[in-house]
Amino acid sequence: MNTNSKLLLTSRNKKIVLHKDRRGYYLHELQCLNDDESWELFQRIAFPQPYSTENITDAKMKELGKKMVHQCAGLPLAIIVLGGILATKSSIYEWQIVHKNTKSYLKKGKGGAQHIEHVLALSYDDLPPYLRPCFLYLSQFPEDYQIPAQTLIQLWVAEGIVSSTEDEGNGEVMEDVAEGFLDELVERCMVQVRERDPTLKVRTCHMHDLMRDLCLSIAKQEKFLSIINDSSLSPSNTRAVRRIVVHQHIHVQRIKSSIPLRSILFFWSPFDFDLEPGQRDEEDFCCLVWFVCVMLKWKRSWKYMFGKLKKLRVLSFEGDMKGYSGCKLSSAIGNLIHLRFLNLHGIQFNWPKIPSSLGNLRCLRTLDLRIYGLTEDMYNYVPNIIWKLEQLRHLYLPERMTDETKLKLHTLTDILTLINFNPRNCFVADLSKFTKLRKLGICGPFDFKEELDKNLPIIASDYLRSLYIWNNEGIDPKVLAHLFSKLC
């Protein structure tokens, strides 16, 4: 029987529509409100009778209102709850009280079963078991942090959160499974996409503040991790967790755990050494004292981490960590033989030299060596030990390496990502060994004349998705044409 009836379904899970007749439905994805839309909705709730933009006549009250609305990050449910709270408060003093504790008021907002925390918790309760640890893992990243999808996927795999039998027939690897998990979280509106690459894959993502609060709350309840930040400078609550996240400077030696730690992620910028104009006469002395303190402090920290935390699977230094270690990377890092993920990106060393003991880390799947020297003219020295790390899937080399650096990479037959490959410091012939390579970044002199003369393939992978080439000396068009002809 034909009818003109229409059925409206609302859900946070896009997969709900897959159970309907595709010819008869229209999927409308709601977006977060912009600032103007958020402010308009807020006023309609906070001042329902009569509604007018002139209802807020007090400039201070208007300023407070916009600040509180901004914390809702465009989420209509949060704006409605906030407006309902402030509709009962008429004095500037009452608004100031709510402003100081906005998030707390939102959680306590009226609405019974429909209040924000309960609604968002339903999304977590509906998650299948394999997605729950993936979601909780997101609580490690700071507020408003733009999470690189590739890094997140590599962390999931390194920690064993994502595990699957790889299908050699179609080239599927665990990273593909993890990518599917991330897409599922996006489809459930628990993760927001910030940027996509040209193939529409997620490049960066983030969490809504209120969703992140829920994630943090559940992660702490389940002892999934411990975060050290402004409100929790004492690492005493780290004794029964396997994951430590440092958002605030602490003495690493104070981190204690009754069970072996599996991961430590650092996000903070440890040293902001800015001098006031009146301190210029003391600048040289202060710099010397600072340098000596940093060198001695982190020499002890390296010794503690690499000597006591030998079960680590993940060690990551994110963000702008310049000035972090002061002197050089300790050779004791070779003790962390269980490491799967090592990220040194952004660390600044007085002597940017990678110790040969790094070759002991045979379980590494991700290695990021994009470190810096104290000055821009410093070059990194990497010993020829990377060929020993046969399980590597993702390798990020320094942008600039010394002429003494010459790396053999031919054993890395499972490599998926190779960034900053420099023909001056690596063997071009090794590229043809990487039959699973998906992402390649080439820098330095673009010299492939031998391959061109012999008509040899430069890249032999059938799975290459992205190729980055940067060179200040120019590229021979013939070599470039030869390269692309082998990729088609």
CORLINLIN-V577173 format. One line per field, one symbol per residue. ss: DSSP state (H for helix, E for strand, C for the rest). phi: phi as a letter, one per 20 degrees, with the letter a starting at -180 (. if undefined). A space follows every 10 residues. Layout:
BEGIN
ss: ???
phi: ???
END
This chain:
BEGIN
ss: CCCCCCCCCC CCCHHHHHHC CHHHCCCCCC CCCCHHHHHH HHHHHHCCCC CCCCCCCCHH HHHHHHHHHH HCCCCHHHHH HHHHHHCCCC CHHHHHHHHH CHHHHHHCCC CHHHCHHHHH HHHHHCCCHH HHHHHHHHHH CCCCCCEEHH HHHHHHHHCC CCCCCCECCC CECHHHHHHH HHHHHHHCCC CEEEEECCCC CEEEEECCHH HHHHHHHHHH HCCCCEEECC CCCCHHHHCC CCEEEECCCC CHHHCCCCCC CCEEEECCCC CCCCCCHHHH HHHHHHHHHH HHHHHHHHHH HHHHHHHHCC CCCEEEECCC CCCCCECCCC HHHHHCCCCC EEECCCCEEC CCEECHHHHH CCCCCEEECC CEECCCCCCE EECCCHHHCC CCCEEECCCC ECCCCCECCC CCCCCCEEEE EECCCECHHH HHHCCCCCEE EEECCCCCHH HHHCCCCCCC CCCCCEEEEE CCCCCCHHHH HHHHHHHC
phi: .ecdfcdddd aedffgffed fgfcccedef dffeffffff fgffefcfce eafefeefff ffffffffff fflmeggfff fffffffecd efffffffff cgfffffegf plfefgffff fffffeffgf efffffffff effmfeefff fgfffgffen fdbaffeffd mfcfffffff fffffffeme cdeebdegem ffecbbdfgf ffffffffff felfacddbg ebfeefedfc cdcdcddbgb egfefcbecf fdbcddceef cddddfgfdf fefffffffg fffffffeff fggfffdddf egdcccdeme dgnfdmdbff fffffefegd ccddfnfddf cfcefffgff efegdccddf ecefcfeede ddffcfffef egdccdeffc cffffbdecf eefdfdccdm fdgfdcegff gfeefdgdcc cdcnfedcff fffelefecd eedfdbcdcc bedncfgfff fffffeee
END
